[in-house]
Amino acid sequence: MKVLVIGSGAREHALVRSISNSQRVGKVFAAPGNGGTAIMGGKVQNVALKATDIEALLAFVTSEDIDLTVVGPEQPLEMGIVDRFRSEGLSIIGPDRYAAQLETSKVFSKDFMLRYSIPTADYQVFTGSDGAGAYLHALKDEDFPRVIKASGLCAGKGVVVAANKEEALQAVRSMFDDRIFGDAANEVVIESFLKGEEASVFVLTDGTGYRLFRPAQDHKRIGEGDSGKNTGGMGAYAPAPVVTDEVMRKVEERIVVPALEGMRKDDHPYTGFLYVGLMIDNGEPSVVEFNVRLGDPEAQVVLPLLQDDLVDALTASLAGTLDSVPFTMLEQVASTVVLASGGYPDAYAVGKEISIDLSDGVPEEVFLFHAGTTMECDKLKTSGGRVISVTALGSDLKESLERAYDAVGRISFDGMYFRRDIGAKAL
């Protein structure tokens, strides 16, 4: 098989690794890929095509007789890449444009959950600062905190947890009046605050049948102790102990099954990966958000734990036979530590040379998934905010983290920043 993976992050690097490990696959193209996929060699080759250039990607898939396309990021899904490829009879992993609104429109997502009785926070929708301001002014002090969300895609940064009325009003003004998120904040959702501990459950589905990856826990804040600004994610581990077998049962019965049934009733069966962002309070799960693809950095810990062939599962999901293929997880723990450019998630410099000490090799339990890297004149350099996800497997979380942080010590670049407390809650 020839497979195309669309995207340039560490999530896509992890997908490329898993797919290239399949004996069914002879060639994997990454569009555009990154410095990590560029140096994989063998089956893997980068293609200089943007993830959002749907017509160019379509032309490449047609000319190269690509058997399967896997979409990594959310932007092409929002643009309808799945609808376009399917109209040409091409095999592609991901939901159609309608179903992708579970992530691309928080208003759609909240209305969908209300319609199909999926547990989530109470909410109100506003289209201007006057209405939102009047609503907030009418709230009492005990009604806070409140969560303010831009409805559209904001690269994981369009959410403000407002501790009081003034913070909430400022968030609304920033979104509506200052337009800090542009058109993504044409609609704003104001939610009640869910208490508990966050976790994520990842699903692969053919529209009816589904398979579950190990549950994971992300670390969104830039600072240790979950302080500072939200980022795209500074680390993760799986499985997350907060998602017990009983919690997972509730997630399936109350969230996954109703969501898939709801999409079928809407005449848009959901296919591909579904990310269920959860808040778990006293064993009761509620949905914080849906994403319509694998998470990043969670993909870097859930994919290496899959023991069976990912390509078998992907092709079965397209055939509607997902329940018939093995989908076994390793009895291990995975963790990942994200190395970021100094200044991220605000302004940061790029073009810094990356040094990786491979003098005694890379342990087989350790994987370096690149994100913001590029090859320039045979030198690996930084090209983004999140640079490399350092992932390690272990018999338990402690061993996994020790291996990951040992590998972090072998990598350096000017301004390199990482959190030193990944997995601390679980430990």
N, C-alpha and C positions, 0 to 999 in steps of 0.2 A: 504494500500500500504506500501511496504518497499522501502525506498529511500536511496541512497548513495550519499553523497556530498564529492567530492574530493578536498582536500586542507586544509590549516592550519591557514589561516589568518583571519582578521576581516571580510573580504568580505564573506568568507565561514561561519563564525559564523552568519552573517546576513542572509545568505541563509538558514542555518539550522533553524534559528528562524522562518523565513517566512514559510518554508516548514512544520515544526512541528506544526504550527498553523492551518494547513489544517485538517479538519475533515476526509478527505479521507486517511490520513496517520496514520499508526499505529506505525511505527518505522523509525527513521532516524539514519543512521550511518555516522560518520564523519571520513574520512581517510586522514591524521592521526588526524585531529582536533587539539584542543589546550586546555589550562586550562579552558577557558570559556565554551567550549562545554562539557568538562569533568564534570563540576559541574551543568549542566542543568538538568540532571536526567530525569525521566519520559520516554518519547519516544526516547530520544537522547542517543547515545552511541558512544564513540570513538573506532576506530579500528587502531591498530598499523601497518598501511601500508603506504608506501611512495606514494606520489602523482605521482611519475614517474615510479613506479613499475607496469607497465601495466599488465603483466601476473599474478601477485599476486592479483591485483584488479579484473581482469577477473575471476580468480578462486574463489574469495570471492563472487562476484556477482552471479556466477553460483551456488555455494554451499548454499547460503542464499536465493536464489530465489528472488533477488532484482528486483523490478518492474521498477525502474527508477534511472539512474545515472546522476548527475549534476556535470559538470567539472567547478571548480572555477578558477584555475590559467592557464597560457598560456603554460607552459612547456609540460604537457601531450598532449595538442592539437598539439603542434609542432611535438611530437613524434608519432602522428597518433592514439591516443587512440580511437577516434570516428570511424575511419576506422576498427580498430581491433574489437571493440564491435559490430559494425553493421555486420561484417562478421560472427558473432556468433548469429545474430538475436536479439541482446539486445538493449533495449531502452536507449539512452544516449543523453543528451543535449549538443550541441556544433557543430562547423563546422568540416568538414573533413580536412585532412592534407593539401590538395591543397588550400582550402579556408582560412585556418589558416595562410597562408603566407601573408595575409593582415597585420598581425602583426609581424610574425616571420621573414619576409624579407622586409625591407624598399624599396629595389630595386624592388621587385615584386609589392609592394603596389603602388609605384610611377608610375611604368609602367602601372599597371591596371587602375589607375586614368587617366593617359594620354589617354589610349586606349578608355575609356568610357566617356571622356570629363567631369570628375569630378573636380571641382575647387580645386587647390592646388598650392603650390609654385613651381616656375621653379627650375630645378635641373640638376645636372650632377652626373654621377656615376664613381668611380675610384677604381682600384684594387691595387694601389701602391702609395707610397709617391712621387715618381718622377712625375707622371702624375698629381696628385692632386696639388703638389707644383708648377708645371709649370702653371697650370690653375689659382691658387691663385696669383702668381706673376704677371700675365697678367691683373688682376683686378685693377681698380682705387680705390682711397680712398673712393669715393662716392658710390662704389658698396658694401660697408659694412654698417651694420653687415651682416654676413653670418652664416648659421646654418650648423654645421658639425654633421653628424649622422652615427654611426656604423649601418650597415644594420641589423644585427641579434639582438637577445634578450640580453638586458643588465640590466634587472630589473629596467628600467626607468632611468638609469644613463648614457646611451650612446649618449647623445646629448650635444653639446657645442654651445652656441651662441657667436660667435667670433666678438668682437666689431671692430677689425682692422685686417690687414693682418698678423701681427706677431702672434696674438692670434690664427688665423686660421691655420697658418703654424705649430704652436706648437701642436694644437689639432690633425692635420693630422699625425705629427711625433709620437705623443703619441699612436695613434691608430694603425698605420701601423708598425712603427719601434719598439716602446716600448711594443706593444701588450697588452696594459692595459685592453682591452676587449677580448683578445684571438681571436678565430676564428670568433666571432661575428663581427669583423671589417675586415674580408677578403675583404669585399666590403664596401665602404664609400660613402655616399650621401652628396653632398654639395648643399645646397638650398639657394635661395634668402630668405630674412627675411620678414615675414609677420607681418604687423602692426595690432594693434587692441587689443581686449580683448579675452582671452581664455574662453571657456566653453565646456561642454561635453553633447552630446545627446546619450541616451541609447535606443537600439532597441531590442525587442524580435521578431524573425521572423521564419516562417515555410518554407521560401524560396521564397514565393510569397507575402503572407499577412504579415503584421507586426503591432506591437503595440509599442507605445512610452511611456517611463517613463518620469518623470519630468526632465528637463535639469538641470545640476549641474555645479558648479564651484569648481575646486580643488585648493589647495595651495601647489605647488610643492617645493618651496624653504624652506630650514631649518630655515632661519632667518625671523624676522618680517619685514614688508615692502617688502616682496618678495626678500630678500637678501640671499647671501650665496649659498651653493651647492644645486643641485637638490636632492630630496629624492623620496621615493615612494609615498609621499603625506602626508602633515601634518594637513589636515583638509579639509572640504568641506561643501557646503550648497546647498539646492535645494528647490524651483526652482530658477534658476539664472535669474535675471531680464534682463540681456543683451540678452537673447534668447526670444525675443518678439514673439507674434503669427505670425507676418510677417516673422521674421527670421526663425522660425520653418517651416513655409510653404516652404521657399526657401531651407532649409535643406532637407526636404522630396523630393521636386521636383528635386533638382539639385544633391543630394548626395545619400540619402537612396534608392530611387527608381532606379536610374542608377546603383548603386552598386549591388543591388539584381538582376536586369536584366542582368548585366554583368556576374555575377557568373552563372546564368542559361545558358547564351550563352556559357560560358566556360565549360558547362556540369558538374558543381559542385554547385548545388543550396545551398545557404548559409542558414544554420539553427542554431538556438541558439541565444545567445546574441551578439550584435554588438555595440561596443563603437566608437562613432564618435567624435574625438578630433578636436575642431574647433578654428579658429581665426576669430573674427567678427570685421570688420572694416566698420564703417558707415552703419551698417545693412546688410553688404554683407559677407556671411560665406564662408570660405575656409577650407579645411581639413588639419590639422597639422599632424594627424596620425589616423589610424584605430587600434583598439584593438579588439580581437576576443572573449572577455569575458567581464563581468562587471568590472568596475574600482574599485580600492581600494585607497582612502576611499570613492569614490562616491557611491558604493553599499550600504554603511552604511547610506546614506541619501535617496537614491531613493527607496530602498526596503520597508522601513517603511511607505512610502507615498502611497504604493499600497493598496487600500481598498479591492479589490477582492482577491480571492484565487489564489495564485501564481501557485499552483500545477495544477489547472484547465487550466491555460494558458500554462504551460509547456507541459502537455499531449496533449493539442490541437495543439501545435506547431509541435509535432511529427506526429500527424494525418493529418496535412495539413488543419486544421479547425480553425486556430487562430482567424480569423475574427468573428467567431460565439460565442466567450466567452466574458463575461464582463471584462473590464480592466479599472476600475475607480480609479482615484487618490483622495486622501484626499485633502481638501482645506486648507492645513496647510503648514508650512515651517519646514524643517528639517535641522539641522546643526550637524556637528561632529568635535570634537577636538581630535587630535591624541596625546597620551602621549608616548613619546619616551625615550629610554635609553640615558643617557648623552654620548656625543661623536658621536652619529649617525648623518650623514650617514657614518662616518669613524669608527674607532675602538671603541668598547663599551664593557662594562662588562655585564655579565649575571648572573643569580642566585640570584638576589636581591629580598628579600621578599616584597610582595606587600600588603599594608594595605588598605582596603576599609571600610569606616565607614558606616555601614548599620543600625545604631542604630534606626533610624526612617524610615527605609525602603527605597526603590527606587521608586520615583514617576513613575506613569504609563506612563508618556510621555518621560521617560529617559531609554536608553538602553546602556549597557556596552558591546561592541563587542570586544572580546579579539583577539589578534594577537600573539605577542611574549610572551605567558605565558604558564606555565606548572604547574602541581600539583606534589609536592614532599613532601612525608610524611605529607599529609593533609595540606600542606602550598602552597599558590599560589606564584610562583616566576617568574621573568622575564627570557625569553629565546630568545629574539630577539631585533632588533633595534626599530621597532614600536611595542608598547606593548599593548595598549588598545585604541580603538576609543570610545570616549564618545559622544553619539548621543542623541539629544533631539528634540522633536516636539514642535511647538508653533503656535499661531495664526498669528504671523509675525516673521521675522528674529530676531528682537530684543528680543522677548520673548524666542524664541528657543535658542539663544546664551546665554541668562541669565541662563536658566535652565541647559544648557550644562556646562557652566563654574562653576555654583554652584556645580554640580556633580563632576567636576574635583577637586574641593576643598576637596572632601571627600576621594580622592585617593592619596596615597603617596608610593614612593619607592626611595631608594638611587639613586641620579642622575637624577631623573625624569625631563624631559624637555618637554615643549609644547609652541606653539605660542599663544600669547594673542590677536592677531589681525585677527582671522578667521572671514570672512564675512565683514571686514571693508570697502572694496570697495563698496559692495552693500548697506551698511548702509549710 
